[in-house]
Amino acid sequence: MVQKIIALDAMGGDYGPSVTVGAARQALDEIPDIELVLVGDQHQLAAELKKHNLHQDSRVRVHHASEVVGMDDLPAVALKKKKDSSMRVAINLVKEGTVQACVSAGNTGALMATSKFVLKTVRGISRPAICTVLPGINGHTYMLDLGANPECTPENLAEFALMGSVLAQSVEGINNPSVGLLNIGSEEIKGNESVKRASQLIAESPLNYYGFVEGDDIYKGTVNVIVTDGFVGNVSLKTGEGLAALVNHVLKSEFKRNWLTRLAALCAMPVLASIKRRLDPRRYNGASLLGLNGIVIKSHGGADIRSFFNAIKIAEIEIKKNVPQRISSEIENYFSQVEEAVT
């Protein structure tokens, strides 16, 4: 059995080693063919490893890094002045081929800037994009970009469409995934010029293009992949997270109003538990930084052990499915088809 080796930015995120090492414990228990490299302060990590009974486990080792990228550090500061940070060292290990993927809950801007600088982008891709999977009525949907690129050209959006399609096909095994472009309406006359031009480019590509989709299609599962710029994507994502928190708050408040509603809550407990499991954001933690010459997975900064474990699991799947290589191959095929069409 071929081992998959994953580097964890063990110091990143809001909680650092208390979460990352706990998640490493769960990953080693549930995924038999992985090895983990915990990157960070060796003294702090040694204590956490002993706490989780991992200090003598041959499948995990520590790689010391003397610095930490703060959640409020500017990307330029992290890139130029913290070259021995746990984040930078973990990404360097991917570049060197020592590990096959990196998982970090650290500063998103710094992670994207460092990953792009160290790993570079796949030939034919101008900008990496952040992609994650979101729950929906009909299964779930891959959506990108979620914040890496607030401003995008039509060509960027076309690239995102291709990368998202490859990810859905690779990970889910979906044959010819459907792709939608997020817009303020489904009619062709709506949207700004950039979105209209992007629509033309995607329609001319070999992708299974559905056309424009709207905000309510995100959680309907209308298409397998939804493409947008990072500004709109991030706002949409955070709006969905806020709505989920609001619904949870309202349900709890209503069920606690009096003894009758408390009794109703007791009767509804199995259904409520099922809903909570289905929509639990921890199940969907872990966003892919697509378009890089290597696998980098971004975990939510406030992730708990279960959430961070899910990000590790996504890294393992992308290693198994050779996602960067598949994106590179599809890009080459796309440009070959374009050249043939021109000639």
C-alpha positions as CSV (number, residue, x, y, z in Angstrom):
1,M,0.0,0.0,0.0
2,V,1.5,3.3,-1.1
3,Q,1.7,5.8,1.7
4,K,0.3,9.3,1.2
5,I,2.4,11.9,3.1
6,I,0.8,15.2,4.2
7,A,2.3,18.2,5.9
8,L,0.2,20.0,8.5
9,D,0.8,23.6,9.3
10,A,0.5,22.7,13.0
11,M,0.7,26.2,14.3
12,G,-1.9,27.8,12.0
13,G,-5.5,28.8,12.8
14,D,-7.1,30.1,15.9
15,Y,-6.2,27.1,18.1
16,G,-2.9,25.8,16.7
17,P,-1.5,22.5,18.0
18,S,-4.5,21.7,20.3
19,V,-6.6,21.2,17.2
20,T,-4.1,20.2,14.5
21,V,-2.5,17.4,16.6
22,G,-5.9,16.1,17.7
23,A,-7.0,16.0,14.1
24,A,-3.8,14.2,13.2
25,R,-4.7,11.5,15.8
26,Q,-8.1,11.1,14.2
27,A,-6.7,11.0,10.7
28,L,-4.1,8.3,11.6
29,D,-6.9,6.2,13.2
30,E,-9.3,6.5,10.3
31,I,-7.0,6.7,7.2
32,P,-4.7,3.7,7.1
33,D,-2.3,4.7,4.4
34,I,-1.1,8.2,5.4
35,E,1.9,9.7,7.1
36,L,1.8,13.1,8.7
37,V,4.5,15.7,9.0
38,L,3.6,18.3,11.7
39,V,5.4,21.5,11.0
40,G,5.9,24.0,13.9
41,D,7.5,24.6,17.2
42,Q,9.0,21.2,18.2
43,H,8.6,21.8,22.0
44,Q,4.9,22.7,21.8
45,L,4.2,19.8,19.4
46,A,6.1,17.3,21.5
47,A,3.8,18.0,24.5
48,E,0.7,17.7,22.3
49,L,1.9,14.5,20.7
50,K,2.4,13.0,24.1
51,K,-1.0,14.1,25.2
52,H,-2.6,12.3,22.2
53,N,-0.3,9.3,22.5
54,L,1.4,10.0,19.2
55,H,4.9,10.6,20.5
56,Q,6.0,7.0,19.5
57,D,3.9,6.6,16.4
58,S,6.1,6.0,13.3
59,R,3.5,7.5,11.0
60,V,4.0,11.0,12.4
61,R,7.0,13.2,12.7
62,V,7.8,16.8,13.6
63,H,9.6,19.3,11.3
64,H,10.6,22.3,13.3
65,A,9.7,25.8,12.2
66,S,10.6,28.8,14.4
67,E,8.0,31.3,13.2
68,V,4.2,31.5,12.9
69,V,2.1,33.5,10.5
70,G,-0.5,35.5,12.4
71,M,-4.1,35.6,11.3
72,D,-3.8,39.4,10.9
73,D,-0.4,39.4,9.1
74,L,-0.3,40.9,5.7
75,P,0.5,38.4,2.9
76,A,3.5,40.4,1.9
77,V,4.9,40.3,5.5
78,A,4.3,36.6,5.7
79,L,6.0,36.0,2.4
80,K,9.0,38.3,2.8
81,K,9.7,38.3,6.6
82,K,8.6,34.9,7.9
83,K,10.4,32.5,5.7
84,D,10.7,30.0,8.5
85,S,7.0,30.0,9.4
86,S,5.2,26.7,9.8
87,M,3.1,27.7,6.8
88,R,6.0,28.5,4.5
89,V,8.0,25.4,5.6
90,A,5.0,23.1,5.0
91,I,4.5,24.5,1.5
92,N,8.3,24.2,0.9
93,L,8.0,20.4,1.7
94,V,5.4,20.1,-1.1
95,K,7.7,21.9,-3.5
96,E,10.6,19.6,-2.5
97,G,8.5,16.5,-3.0
98,T,9.0,15.4,0.6
99,V,5.2,15.5,1.1
100,Q,2.4,15.3,-1.4
101,A,0.1,17.9,0.1
102,C,-0.2,20.7,2.7
103,V,-3.1,21.5,5.0
104,S,-3.3,24.8,6.8
105,A,-5.9,26.7,8.9
106,G,-3.7,29.8,8.8
107,N,-4.2,33.3,7.2
108,T,-5.9,32.8,3.9
109,G,-4.2,35.7,2.1
110,A,-0.8,34.6,3.3
111,L,-1.5,31.0,2.4
112,M,-2.5,31.9,-1.1
113,A,0.4,34.3,-1.7
114,T,3.0,31.9,-0.3
115,S,1.6,28.9,-2.2
116,K,1.6,30.7,-5.5
117,F,5.1,32.0,-4.9
118,V,6.6,28.7,-3.9
119,L,4.6,26.2,-6.0
120,K,3.8,28.4,-9.0
121,T,0.7,27.8,-11.1
122,V,0.0,25.1,-13.6
123,R,1.0,26.1,-17.1
124,G,-2.0,27.9,-18.7
125,I,-3.5,29.0,-15.4
126,S,-3.0,32.6,-14.5
127,R,-4.5,32.6,-11.0
128,P,-5.2,29.9,-8.4
129,A,-8.7,29.8,-7.0
130,I,-10.3,28.7,-3.8
131,C,-12.9,25.9,-4.2
132,T,-15.0,24.1,-1.7
133,V,-18.1,21.9,-1.7
134,L,-21.4,23.2,-0.4
135,P,-24.5,21.2,0.7
136,G,-27.6,21.3,-1.5
137,I,-31.0,19.9,-2.1
138,N,-29.7,17.7,-4.8
139,G,-26.4,16.5,-3.4
140,H,-23.8,19.2,-3.2
141,T,-22.1,21.8,-5.4
142,Y,-18.5,22.8,-5.9
143,M,-18.0,26.6,-5.9
144,L,-15.1,28.8,-6.8
145,D,-13.6,31.4,-6.3
146,L,-14.3,32.0,-2.7
147,G,-12.0,34.9,-1.9
148,A,-8.6,34.5,-3.5
149,N,-9.4,36.8,-6.5
150,P,-11.8,39.7,-5.7
151,E,-11.4,41.0,-9.2
152,C,-11.4,38.6,-12.2
153,T,-11.2,38.9,-16.0
154,P,-13.5,36.8,-18.2
155,E,-10.4,34.6,-18.9
156,N,-9.9,34.0,-15.2
157,L,-13.5,32.9,-14.8
158,A,-13.2,30.5,-17.8
159,E,-10.1,29.0,-16.1
160,F,-12.0,28.6,-12.9
161,A,-14.7,26.8,-14.7
162,L,-12.3,24.3,-16.1
163,M,-10.5,23.7,-12.8
164,G,-13.8,23.2,-10.9
165,S,-15.0,20.8,-13.5
166,V,-11.8,18.7,-13.2
167,L,-12.1,18.7,-9.4
168,A,-15.7,17.5,-9.5
169,Q,-14.9,14.8,-12.0
170,S,-11.8,13.6,-10.2
171,V,-13.2,13.6,-6.7
172,E,-16.8,12.7,-7.3
173,G,-16.4,10.6,-10.4
174,I,-19.0,12.8,-12.1
175,N,-19.0,12.3,-15.9
176,N,-19.0,15.6,-17.7
177,P,-19.9,17.9,-14.7
178,S,-22.4,20.7,-15.3
179,V,-21.0,24.2,-14.9
180,G,-23.0,27.4,-14.1
181,L,-21.8,31.0,-14.0
182,L,-23.2,33.0,-11.1
183,N,-25.1,36.1,-12.2
184,I,-27.9,38.4,-11.2
185,G,-30.3,36.6,-13.5
186,S,-30.5,33.6,-15.8
187,E,-31.3,35.6,-19.0
188,E,-28.4,36.2,-21.4
189,I,-29.0,40.0,-21.4
190,K,-28.3,40.3,-17.7
191,G,-25.0,40.8,-15.9
192,N,-22.0,43.0,-16.5
193,E,-19.8,42.9,-19.6
194,S,-17.1,40.7,-17.8
195,V,-19.7,38.0,-16.9
196,K,-21.2,38.1,-20.3
197,R,-17.8,37.6,-22.0
198,A,-16.9,34.9,-19.5
199,S,-20.2,33.1,-20.5
200,Q,-19.1,33.2,-24.1
201,L,-15.7,31.8,-23.4
202,I,-17.1,28.9,-21.2
203,A,-19.8,28.2,-23.8
204,E,-17.1,27.9,-26.5
205,S,-15.0,25.5,-24.3
206,P,-15.5,21.7,-24.2
207,L,-17.2,22.0,-20.8
208,N,-20.8,21.0,-20.1
209,Y,-21.9,24.6,-19.7
210,Y,-25.4,25.1,-18.2
211,G,-25.4,28.9,-18.5
212,F,-26.1,31.6,-15.9
213,V,-27.3,30.6,-12.4
214,E,-28.5,32.8,-9.6
215,G,-27.8,32.9,-5.8
216,D,-30.6,30.5,-4.9
217,D,-29.1,27.9,-7.2
218,I,-26.1,27.5,-4.9
219,Y,-27.9,25.4,-2.4
220,K,-30.4,23.8,-4.8
221,G,-27.7,21.8,-6.5
222,T,-28.8,23.0,-10.0
223,V,-25.3,22.4,-11.3
224,N,-22.2,20.5,-10.2
225,V,-19.9,23.5,-10.3
226,I,-20.7,27.2,-9.8
227,V,-18.1,29.9,-11.0
228,T,-17.8,33.4,-9.8
229,D,-15.2,36.0,-8.7
230,G,-13.7,35.9,-5.3
231,F,-15.6,38.9,-4.0
232,V,-19.0,37.6,-4.8
233,G,-18.0,34.0,-3.9
234,N,-16.8,35.0,-0.4
235,V,-19.9,37.1,0.3
236,S,-22.1,34.2,-0.8
237,L,-20.3,31.7,1.4
238,K,-20.4,33.9,4.5
239,T,-24.0,34.7,3.9
240,G,-24.8,31.0,3.8
241,E,-22.9,30.4,7.0
242,G,-24.7,33.3,8.7
243,L,-28.1,32.0,7.6
244,A,-27.3,28.6,9.0
245,A,-26.3,30.2,12.3
246,L,-29.6,32.2,12.3
247,V,-31.8,29.2,11.7
248,N,-30.0,27.3,14.4
249,H,-30.5,30.2,16.9
250,V,-34.2,30.6,16.0
251,L,-34.9,26.9,16.4
252,K,-33.2,26.7,19.8
253,S,-35.0,29.9,21.0
254,E,-38.4,28.7,19.8
255,F,-38.1,25.2,21.3
256,K,-37.1,26.7,24.7
257,R,-40.1,29.1,24.9
258,N,-42.3,27.0,27.3
259,W,-42.8,23.4,28.5
260,L,-45.0,22.6,25.5
261,T,-42.3,23.7,23.0
262,R,-39.7,21.8,25.0
263,L,-41.8,18.7,24.7
264,A,-42.1,19.2,21.0
265,A,-38.3,19.6,20.8
266,L,-38.0,16.2,22.6
267,C,-40.3,14.6,20.0
268,A,-38.4,16.2,17.2
269,M,-35.0,15.4,18.5
270,P,-34.2,12.5,16.0
271,V,-35.1,14.7,13.0
272,L,-33.2,17.7,14.4
273,A,-30.2,15.5,15.0
274,S,-30.4,14.3,11.4
275,I,-30.7,17.9,10.0
276,K,-27.7,18.9,12.1
277,R,-25.5,16.1,10.8
278,R,-26.6,16.8,7.2
279,L,-25.8,20.5,7.4
280,D,-22.9,20.4,9.8
281,P,-20.3,22.8,8.4
282,R,-17.5,20.7,9.8
283,R,-18.3,18.1,7.2
284,Y,-17.6,20.6,4.5
285,N,-14.4,22.1,5.9
286,G,-11.4,22.2,3.7
287,A,-11.1,24.3,0.5
288,S,-8.8,23.4,-2.4
289,L,-6.3,26.0,-3.7
290,L,-6.7,24.9,-7.4
291,G,-4.3,25.7,-10.2
292,L,-1.1,25.2,-8.3
293,N,1.7,22.7,-9.0
294,G,0.9,20.9,-5.8
295,I,-2.0,20.3,-3.4
296,V,-2.8,22.9,-0.7
297,I,-5.9,22.6,1.4
298,K,-7.2,25.6,3.4
299,S,-9.1,24.8,6.6
300,H,-11.3,27.3,8.3
301,G,-9.3,29.3,10.9
302,G,-11.7,28.5,13.7
303,A,-11.8,24.8,12.9
304,D,-12.2,22.2,15.6
305,I,-10.6,18.7,15.6
306,R,-13.3,17.2,13.5
307,S,-13.3,20.1,11.0
308,F,-9.5,20.0,10.5
309,F,-9.6,16.2,10.1
310,N,-12.0,16.7,7.2
311,A,-9.5,19.0,5.6
312,I,-6.8,16.3,6.0
313,K,-9.2,13.8,4.4
314,I,-9.7,16.1,1.4
315,A,-5.9,16.3,0.9
316,E,-5.7,12.5,1.0
317,I,-8.4,12.3,-1.7
318,E,-6.8,14.8,-3.9
319,I,-3.5,13.0,-3.7
320,K,-5.2,9.7,-4.6
321,K,-7.0,11.4,-7.6
322,N,-3.9,13.3,-8.8
323,V,-5.9,16.5,-9.0
324,P,-3.0,18.9,-10.0
325,Q,-1.9,16.5,-12.8
326,R,-5.4,16.2,-14.1
327,I,-5.9,19.9,-14.2
328,S,-2.6,20.3,-16.1
329,S,-3.7,17.6,-18.5
330,E,-7.1,19.1,-19.1
331,I,-5.6,22.6,-19.7
332,E,-3.2,21.1,-22.3
333,N,-6.1,19.3,-24.0
334,Y,-8.2,22.5,-24.0
335,F,-5.4,24.6,-25.7
336,S,-4.8,21.8,-28.2
337,Q,-8.5,21.9,-29.2
338,V,-8.4,25.7,-29.4
339,E,-5.3,25.6,-31.7
340,E,-7.0,22.9,-33.9
341,A,-10.1,25.1,-34.2
342,V,-8.1,28.1,-35.2
343,T,-6.1,26.2,-37.9
